[in-house]
Structures are given as C-alpha cells and as structure tokens.
Amino acid sequence: MIRRTLRNGLVAAIAAVAVFPVTAVAATNSPAPHARHHVVTAPRHTWGRVTTHRHTRLNVRSGPGTGYRAVGSRPVGRSLPIVCETRGSSVFGNHRWYKLPHHEGYVSAHYVHNRSTVRWC
C-alpha cells in the first residue's frame, strides 16, 4: 500500500511537470522573412499495456467511470495508445482514467501499465 502510494505520488509529480509544453523560439531581434519559430510539444499519445487480473478483458467505456456504458474491450497484454489522463469514478481506490484516441473511449488506469508519463486532459 505504501509502495503504491509512493508510486502514484511520483507519477502525479512527473505528470504535473509534463503538463507544461516546452517551447523553443529562435532568438533574434529582427527575424528574417524565412526564419521560422519551432515549437516542441509533447507527443500526441503514449502507450500502455493491459494488465487485468485472471486474464479477463478490459472494458472500454464511453466516459471516465464505471457508470458509463461499455463500448468495447481489450485483451490482456494488448498495447493501447493513450491520449491523456482524466479523473473519474474509483476503481479499487484509483480515480485515474485514460482516454483512447479517435473517440474510442476510456479505460481505467488501474488495469493499464503505462510506459511513460501521460498528460492530463
């Protein structure tokens, strides 16, 4: 329990830092007409792997909570693209839900092991 609390706190701290996009702008007083400003932003999505218990499929819901209807499912071990993270109903004490791309739905973060930091929606 303490290990999970520490891990969740570390993930939250890293996510808070990742919320602010990094920008790089050419440093000139009078930019030339051909000069362009480059903006470096976070990637469009990150990846996670389904880690449900007892080899059950993970429900994909229409919203961030168990009260929303199931619109699909994903098998154990499947890699998922994750757009962002939001707060929703609790699943075993975890209120985080991951939004999938292309309006596919939401999955509980309790059952997904993400490979990198997920930005907030």
Contacts in CASP RR format, 6 or more apart in sequence:
PFRMAT RR
TARGET T0000
AUTHOR 0000-0000-0000
METHOD contacts of the structure
MODEL  1
MIRRTLRNGLVAAIAAVAVFPVTAVAATNSPAPHARHHVVTAPRHTWGRV
TTHRHTRLNVRSGPGTGYRAVGSRPVGRSLPIVCETRGSSVFGNHRWYKL
PHHEGYVSAHYVHNRSTVRWC
8 94 0 8 1.000
11 117 0 8 1.000
14 117 0 8 1.000
15 85 0 8 1.000
15 117 0 8 1.000
15 118 0 8 1.000
15 119 0 8 1.000
15 120 0 8 1.000
18 42 0 8 1.000
18 117 0 8 1.000
18 119 0 8 1.000
19 119 0 8 1.000
19 120 0 8 1.000
21 39 0 8 1.000
21 40 0 8 1.000
21 41 0 8 1.000
21 42 0 8 1.000
22 40 0 8 1.000
22 41 0 8 1.000
23 39 0 8 1.000
23 40 0 8 1.000
23 41 0 8 1.000
24 38 0 8 1.000
24 39 0 8 1.000
24 40 0 8 1.000
25 37 0 8 1.000
25 38 0 8 1.000
25 39 0 8 1.000
26 35 0 8 1.000
26 36 0 8 1.000
26 37 0 8 1.000
26 38 0 8 1.000
28 35 0 8 1.000
31 37 0 8 1.000
42 119 0 8 1.000
44 83 0 8 1.000
44 101 0 8 1.000
45 81 0 8 1.000
45 82 0 8 1.000
45 83 0 8 1.000
45 101 0 8 1.000
46 81 0 8 1.000
46 82 0 8 1.000
46 114 0 8 1.000
46 115 0 8 1.000
46 116 0 8 1.000
46 117 0 8 1.000
46 118 0 8 1.000
47 79 0 8 1.000
47 80 0 8 1.000
47 81 0 8 1.000
47 82 0 8 1.000
47 114 0 8 1.000
47 115 0 8 1.000
47 116 0 8 1.000
48 79 0 8 1.000
48 80 0 8 1.000
48 81 0 8 1.000
48 82 0 8 1.000
48 98 0 8 1.000
48 112 0 8 1.000
48 113 0 8 1.000
48 114 0 8 1.000
48 115 0 8 1.000
49 77 0 8 1.000
49 78 0 8 1.000
49 79 0 8 1.000
49 80 0 8 1.000
49 112 0 8 1.000
49 113 0 8 1.000
49 115 0 8 1.000
50 58 0 8 1.000
50 74 0 8 1.000
50 75 0 8 1.000
50 76 0 8 1.000
50 77 0 8 1.000
50 78 0 8 1.000
50 80 0 8 1.000
50 107 0 8 1.000
50 111 0 8 1.000
50 112 0 8 1.000
51 76 0 8 1.000
51 77 0 8 1.000
51 111 0 8 1.000
51 112 0 8 1.000
51 113 0 8 1.000
52 58 0 8 1.000
52 76 0 8 1.000
52 111 0 8 1.000
55 76 0 8 1.000
56 76 0 8 1.000
57 73 0 8 1.000
57 74 0 8 1.000
57 75 0 8 1.000
57 76 0 8 1.000
58 73 0 8 1.000
58 74 0 8 1.000
58 75 0 8 1.000
58 76 0 8 1.000
58 78 0 8 1.000
58 107 0 8 1.000
58 108 0 8 1.000
58 111 0 8 1.000
58 112 0 8 1.000
59 70 0 8 1.000
59 72 0 8 1.000
59 73 0 8 1.000
59 107 0 8 1.000
60 70 0 8 1.000
60 71 0 8 1.000
60 72 0 8 1.000
60 73 0 8 1.000
60 74 0 8 1.000
60 100 0 8 1.000
60 104 0 8 1.000
60 105 0 8 1.000
60 106 0 8 1.000
60 107 0 8 1.000
61 67 0 8 1.000
61 68 0 8 1.000
61 69 0 8 1.000
61 70 0 8 1.000
61 71 0 8 1.000
61 97 0 8 1.000
61 105 0 8 1.000
61 106 0 8 1.000
61 107 0 8 1.000
62 68 0 8 1.000
62 69 0 8 1.000
62 70 0 8 1.000
62 71 0 8 1.000
62 105 0 8 1.000
62 106 0 8 1.000
63 97 0 8 1.000
63 105 0 8 1.000
63 106 0 8 1.000
64 86 0 8 1.000
64 87 0 8 1.000
64 88 0 8 1.000
64 89 0 8 1.000
64 97 0 8 1.000
64 99 0 8 1.000
64 106 0 8 1.000
65 88 0 8 1.000
65 89 0 8 1.000
65 91 0 8 1.000
65 97 0 8 1.000
65 106 0 8 1.000
65 108 0 8 1.000
66 89 0 8 1.000
66 91 0 8 1.000
66 108 0 8 1.000
67 89 0 8 1.000
68 106 0 8 1.000
71 104 0 8 1.000
71 105 0 8 1.000
74 80 0 8 1.000
74 107 0 8 1.000
80 98 0 8 1.000
80 100 0 8 1.000
80 107 0 8 1.000
80 112 0 8 1.000
81 100 0 8 1.000
81 101 0 8 1.000
82 98 0 8 1.000
82 99 0 8 1.000
82 100 0 8 1.000
82 112 0 8 1.000
82 114 0 8 1.000
82 118 0 8 1.000
83 98 0 8 1.000
83 99 0 8 1.000
83 100 0 8 1.000
83 101 0 8 1.000
83 121 0 8 1.000
84 98 0 8 1.000
84 99 0 8 1.000
84 118 0 8 1.000
84 119 0 8 1.000
84 120 0 8 1.000
84 121 0 8 1.000
85 96 0 8 1.000
85 97 0 8 1.000
85 98 0 8 1.000
85 99 0 8 1.000
85 109 0 8 1.000
85 118 0 8 1.000
85 119 0 8 1.000
85 120 0 8 1.000
85 121 0 8 1.000
86 96 0 8 1.000
86 97 0 8 1.000
86 99 0 8 1.000
86 106 0 8 1.000
86 120 0 8 1.000
86 121 0 8 1.000
87 95 0 8 1.000
87 96 0 8 1.000
87 97 0 8 1.000
88 95 0 8 1.000
88 96 0 8 1.000
88 97 0 8 1.000
89 95 0 8 1.000
91 108 0 8 1.000
91 110 0 8 1.000
91 111 0 8 1.000
92 110 0 8 1.000
93 110 0 8 1.000
94 108 0 8 1.000
94 109 0 8 1.000
94 110 0 8 1.000
96 108 0 8 1.000
96 109 0 8 1.000
96 110 0 8 1.000
97 106 0 8 1.000
97 107 0 8 1.000
97 108 0 8 1.000
97 109 0 8 1.000
98 106 0 8 1.000
98 107 0 8 1.000
98 108 0 8 1.000
98 109 0 8 1.000
98 112 0 8 1.000
98 114 0 8 1.000
98 118 0 8 1.000
99 105 0 8 1.000
99 106 0 8 1.000
99 121 0 8 1.000
100 106 0 8 1.000
100 107 0 8 1.000
END
